[in-house]
Amino acid sequence: MRYWVLGVLFFVIGISFLSAQTKVSGYVYDSNKQSVPFANIVFVNSTIGTITDENGKFYMESDQNHSSLKVSFIGFETKIIELTKRTTYEMEITLEEEAAALDAVVIYKGKTSKKNNPALDILRKIWENRRENGVKKFKQYAYDKYEKLEFDLNTIDSALINSRVFNGMEFIFEDIDTSRISGKTYLPIFLNEALSKAYGDNELNEFKEVLTGNKNAGFSDNQTLIAFVKDLYSDYDIYENYLKFFDKSFTSPLSKTGISVYNYVLSDSAYIDNKWCYNIIYYPRRENELTFKGDFWVNDSTWAIKEINLEVTKSANINWVKDLYIEQEFDVLNDSIFLITKDYFQSDFAFSKKEKSRGVYGKRTTLYDNYKFDQKKDKKFYQSQVDPYDKDIYNREDTFWQNARMESLNKDEQKVYELLDTLKTVKAFKRLYNVGTILASGYVDFNGFDFGPLFNTIGYNTIEGFRVRLGGRTYFTANDRWRIEGYGAYGFKDQKFKYGISGKYLVDRKSRLIVSAGNRNDVEQLGASLTNTNDVEGRSLASSSIVATGDNSRLTAINLSAFSLQIEPRKNFTVGVSGSFRTLEPADRSLFSLDFLDPETNELRTKIKQTEIATNLTYSPGRKTTGYGVDRIIINDGDYAQLFLNYSTGIKGILESDFEYQKIQFLYQQPWNIGGFGRLTSSLELGKTFGEVPLGLLSVVPGNQTYLSIQNTFPLLNFYEFVTDTYASLHLEHNFGGRIFSRIPLLRELNLRELVGVRGVWGELSDENIALDASGFLQTVGAPNNEAYWEYSAGVGNIFKIFRIDFHFRGNYFDNPDARNFGITGSFGFYF
């Protein structure tokens, strides 16, 4: 979800500006005209400063007038530059080496000592006292939170202004300004304000945030975009060892592992708000790692952070983000406790990290106020759900915002609201917005009916040949309480028409009680996954094997009707009950058979008829969603744990149903961020079928006969290579995030990422189930019961930023018919 939403950011436009009293930019060099990265730049007699980037470049501004600039770096003489104008761009500053450091190569390179370094002594004091600051010091806490999100189109030049894309929208370029962080020109394009009340209990380990007001400039249906950015800029604690942004773990400059990845320099000391503080500059020891550069001010008695700046280096192995800048400010309570009062986060989304490349700024400003402590609330308070969508909250009057804002909007931010009201009436803008929406969602909107998804229109498989699928859904807003979806498909080889239709209704929004029903008559690849349900909209690989390894003729014609109830009694915990009836038969009887012997009459049957009732429990702690209607969009895909338990019962006799059985299935998926060592993804599946059932109702170990990487499948298994009634499966995959490749000179600049994986499955198949099979197929396939089947793989990701390739190796069962010992799969995607 988060990756395709990123594309929409590059289709939106707008306007707004800030001004400053003093602006400076330029480069810092040594006497040999070599750039000096991570040099310290500060306005004299102030705490306003910055650090040069890897190329020695800097930009800085202040709301105050300043007459001089101080430039310093380890091994060089400090230099004072007089400023004769309020705005001084493209400065070239040359630093002279200190006499004592001319022969000290290690100092010249900027490496700081890990011994006898006063900055490290201060850092150790911060570690000792980090749990004694902030809200963690109290049993309970509460505060008011004001959050402002803004998007800006940056690097505005004449080429962009005169582009055909903006024909009819030239008025938006009447005023532009420069960013106080980067010095780039920009146009604000979107603004959202939110006010909430936050509650926390450190004893119960509970947290709850209640929205009290929300307002945005732009289109009314912006919940997905807002939620996407909020997830990217999720809350973080600078005292933690690792800070998570964009699915990646960055080493905090306050981390206990920081000494091995950062250089630290004690630069200055001064009073800030009557508190004596030390200033420490930090910058990375190596390139291509997920680190920051910047500085922080720390109090000399509590060892709490007063101010901190963090900026991601351009060499960091992260895609689509050219710059990332963070500021945090803390205030003092009762003369000793430091509490965060302001958090500013700015990122520059761009296709390229080149200096003049165009992109979109994403900015978040968060203000905290009205702290209260040790006011205990019952645990039920934290567990109870708040009505997720209150129209009054999303339509607050202007008088509410005038009183509620902790920081007044400046005149340019106010213009954003006025501009977008005008922009929404411009046909050229509507056209541009619609193109972005189609690319992001895959649907074409026809006033309440969406045609699509376009990406599923064409497919191919052995039975149907080329397949055409046309469908759509009702869609008025993201918060629709009901939705009807349907499609029709036709195979040019089997010359048969297939279809599917479903409908669902949100009965109660607070408990999320949903009623749904549907029917699907189509061709399906049974065993697409081990853990599955009789969902009418379930996954099928039948039409996705456009490029396949070997022949796959073992497809099943399924006619499935289902009715279900689902409720969410607690956030991210759902309970579902469903009833279904399905018929199963081979899609081509000459190529594949599901024949079985009736256990009572011993007669041969060619079609399975089965009625089933199922109850399932799903718990997804940490899942974040957007939308308040019958459908919700998950905005942090792959970033939360999932536990799923399904118990289903086959009922014999109803609607001529053939079998009576019980089946239990369990799935546990968990991503693990392992600090600076990357990310491990694990998936455990367990299941057992009690009772005698034929091939069509057994658990097929999911193979993959395509060249596409598909989650929780075995890339070297053919479909139906293993069939079980009892199974245990484990998948492990680790993404090192470029940690190894970044240390290899020839590979470092490519920002590639290394991946390794291992997967295995054990299973059994009873003699009674084998005896029911009249095709003889189960006599040959069997189950991996003597020893678990396993595979391992190695892969390279981030090829051209969008492609990944994996090389797979079979670990055993080499003598299976048509066994594949080696295979290659790949996938495309937008990943940070």
Secondary structure by P-SEA (a helix, b strand, c coil): caaaaaaacccccccccccccbbbbbbbbccccccccbbbbbcccccccccccccccccccccccccbbbbbcccccbbbbbbccccccbbbbbbbcccccccccccccccccccccaaaaaaaaaaaccccccccccccbbbbbbbbbbbbbcccccccccccccccccccccbbbbbccccbbbbbcbbbbbbbbbbbbccccbbbbbbccccccccccaaaaaaaaaaaacccccccccccccccccccccccccccccccccccccccccbbbbbbbbbbcccccccccccbbbbcccccccbbbbbbccccccccccbbbbbbbbbbccccbbbbcbbbbbbbbcccccccbbbbbbbbbbbbcccccccccccccccccccccccccccccaaaaaacccccccaaaaaaaaaaaaaaacaaaaaaaaaaaaaacccccccccccccccccccccccccbbbbbcbbbbccccccbbbbcbbbbbcccccccccccccccccccccccccccccccccccccccccccccccccccccccccccccccccbbbbbbccccccccccbbbbbbcccbbbbbccccccccccccccccccccbbbbbbbbbbbbbbcccccccccccccccccccbbbbbbbbbbbbcccccccccbbbbbbbbbbbbbccccbbbbbbbbbbccccccccccccccbbbccccccccccccccccccccccbbbbbbbbbcccccccccccccccbbbbbbbcccccccccaaaaaaccccccccccccccccccccccccccccccbbbbbbbbcccccccccccccccccccccc
